[in-house]
């Protein structure tokens, strides 16, 4: 603020709440650690199933997961996937009322430019333009994952058939 001469006003209640949330999450109680690990394992399983459904429905020549090749090095609840020759903006317009997802990377650039994050990850352009981010949570079901995949597959096939 003030042309870089002083810091802005810090949101002290939010900072304190974040610290409390971190304390609760990392508390060394056996029950919390077991519950947290089970949730992470379940979400990782759902994320993997979602990717598997997309690959089975569209082929591995169309679907490319973004990020580390080793699934164990990815967030358990988040899938970033590139869809070759698909426009993620158009895809979102068609499915946004049916599937909760977003386009590009979490740190995307505006103005139609490729995300610097996807560039740094060396995601090929034909996949980067069709990048979707999908997340699962503790309340996500197998049916939710299967339905989301069916909806995405249907719309991607429609886009690709129109080429």
C-alpha positions as CSV (number, residue, x, y, z in Angstrom):
1,X,0.0,0.0,0.0
2,X,1.0,3.6,-0.3
3,X,3.3,3.0,-3.3
4,X,5.2,0.3,-1.5
5,X,6.1,2.4,1.5
6,X,4.2,0.4,4.1
7,X,2.5,-2.9,4.6
8,X,-1.3,-3.3,4.4
9,X,-3.5,-4.1,7.3
10,X,-3.2,-7.7,8.2
11,X,-6.4,-9.7,8.8
12,X,-5.4,-10.9,12.3
13,X,-8.6,-12.9,13.1
14,X,-8.2,-14.9,9.8
15,X,-4.5,-15.5,10.6
16,X,-5.3,-16.7,14.1
17,X,-8.1,-18.9,12.8
18,X,-5.8,-20.4,10.2
19,X,-3.3,-21.3,12.9
20,X,-6.0,-22.9,15.0
21,X,-7.2,-24.9,12.0
22,X,-3.6,-26.1,11.4
23,X,-3.3,-27.1,15.1
24,X,-6.5,-29.1,14.9
25,X,-5.5,-30.8,11.7
26,X,-2.1,-31.7,13.0
27,X,-3.1,-32.7,16.6
28,X,-1.4,-35.9,17.6
29,X,-4.6,-37.7,18.5
30,X,-4.8,-41.2,17.1
31,X,-8.4,-40.8,16.0
32,X,-7.8,-37.6,14.0
33,X,-4.7,-39.0,12.3
34,X,-6.6,-42.1,11.3
35,X,-9.6,-40.2,10.1
36,X,-7.5,-37.7,8.1
37,X,-5.5,-40.5,6.5
38,X,-8.7,-42.5,5.6
39,X,-10.2,-39.4,4.0
40,X,-7.1,-38.8,2.0
41,X,-6.9,-42.4,0.9
42,X,-10.6,-42.4,-0.1
43,X,-10.3,-39.1,-2.0
44,X,-7.1,-40.4,-3.8
45,X,-9.1,-43.5,-4.8
46,X,-11.9,-41.4,-6.2
47,X,-9.5,-39.1,-8.0
48,X,-7.8,-42.1,-9.6
49,X,-11.2,-43.6,-10.6
50,X,-12.2,-40.3,-12.2
51,X,-9.0,-40.2,-14.3
52,X,-9.5,-43.9,-15.2
53,X,-13.0,-43.2,-16.3
54,X,-11.9,-40.3,-18.5
55,X,-9.1,-42.4,-20.1
56,X,-11.4,-45.3,-20.7
57,X,-14.1,-43.1,-22.3
58,X,-11.8,-40.9,-24.4
59,X,-8.5,-42.7,-24.7
60,X,-5.0,-41.9,-23.4
61,X,-4.3,-40.0,-26.6
62,X,-6.9,-37.4,-25.6
63,X,-6.5,-37.5,-21.8
64,X,-3.2,-36.5,-20.1
65,X,-2.9,-35.9,-16.4
66,X,-0.9,-32.8,-15.5
67,X,1.6,-32.9,-12.8
68,X,4.0,-35.6,-11.5
69,X,3.8,-38.9,-13.3
70,X,3.7,-40.7,-10.0
71,X,0.1,-40.5,-8.6
72,X,1.4,-40.6,-5.0
73,X,3.1,-37.2,-5.6
74,X,-0.2,-35.5,-6.5
75,X,-2.7,-34.0,-4.1
76,X,-5.1,-36.8,-3.1
77,X,-8.3,-34.7,-3.9
78,X,-7.4,-32.8,-7.0
79,X,-7.1,-33.9,-10.7
80,X,-5.6,-31.6,-13.3
81,X,-6.1,-33.2,-16.7
82,X,-5.4,-31.9,-20.2
83,X,-7.8,-32.8,-22.9
84,X,-6.2,-32.8,-26.3
85,X,-7.7,-30.3,-28.9
86,X,-10.5,-29.3,-26.5
87,X,-11.2,-25.7,-25.5
88,X,-11.8,-25.8,-21.7
89,X,-13.7,-22.5,-21.7
90,X,-16.3,-23.9,-24.1
91,X,-16.3,-27.2,-22.2
92,X,-17.1,-25.3,-19.0
93,X,-19.9,-23.4,-20.6
94,X,-21.6,-26.6,-21.5
95,X,-21.1,-28.6,-18.2
96,X,-20.8,-26.0,-15.5
97,X,-24.3,-26.5,-14.2
98,X,-23.7,-30.3,-14.0
99,X,-20.1,-30.7,-12.9
100,X,-18.2,-28.5,-10.5
101,X,-14.8,-27.9,-12.1
102,X,-12.6,-25.1,-13.4
103,X,-10.4,-24.5,-16.4
104,X,-6.6,-24.1,-16.5
105,X,-4.4,-24.1,-13.4
106,X,-5.2,-22.6,-10.0
107,X,-2.9,-19.7,-10.9
108,X,-4.1,-19.1,-14.4
109,X,-3.5,-16.0,-16.4
110,X,-6.2,-13.8,-17.9
111,X,-6.6,-12.6,-21.4
112,X,-6.6,-16.0,-23.0
113,X,-2.9,-16.6,-22.4
114,X,-1.6,-20.0,-21.3
115,X,-1.1,-20.3,-17.6
116,X,2.5,-19.8,-16.5
117,X,2.0,-22.8,-14.2
118,X,1.1,-25.1,-17.2
119,X,4.0,-23.6,-19.2
120,X,6.4,-24.4,-16.4
121,X,5.1,-27.9,-16.2
122,X,5.8,-28.2,-19.9
123,X,2.2,-29.2,-20.7
124,X,1.9,-29.3,-24.5
125,X,-0.3,-26.6,-26.0
126,X,-2.8,-29.1,-27.4
127,X,-3.5,-30.4,-23.9
128,X,-3.0,-27.1,-22.0
129,X,-5.8,-25.3,-23.7
130,X,-8.1,-28.1,-22.6
131,X,-7.0,-28.4,-19.0
132,X,-9.7,-29.0,-16.4
133,X,-9.3,-29.0,-12.6
134,X,-11.6,-31.4,-10.8
135,X,-11.7,-32.0,-7.0
136,X,-13.2,-34.6,-4.8
137,X,-14.0,-34.3,-1.2
138,X,-15.0,-36.4,1.9
139,X,-18.6,-36.3,0.7
140,X,-18.0,-37.2,-2.9
141,X,-19.4,-40.6,-3.9
142,X,-18.4,-43.1,-6.5
143,X,-21.6,-42.3,-8.3
144,X,-20.6,-38.6,-8.4
145,X,-17.3,-39.5,-10.0
146,X,-18.9,-41.8,-12.5
147,X,-21.6,-39.2,-13.4
148,X,-19.0,-36.3,-13.8
149,X,-16.9,-38.5,-16.1
150,X,-19.9,-39.4,-18.3
151,X,-20.9,-35.7,-18.6
152,X,-17.3,-34.6,-19.4
153,X,-16.8,-37.5,-21.9
154,X,-20.0,-36.7,-23.7
155,X,-19.2,-33.0,-24.2
156,X,-15.5,-33.7,-25.1
157,X,-16.7,-36.1,-27.8
158,X,-19.1,-33.5,-29.1
159,X,-16.3,-30.9,-29.3
160,X,-13.9,-33.4,-31.0
161,X,-16.6,-34.5,-33.5
162,X,-17.1,-30.9,-34.5
163,X,-13.5,-30.5,-35.5
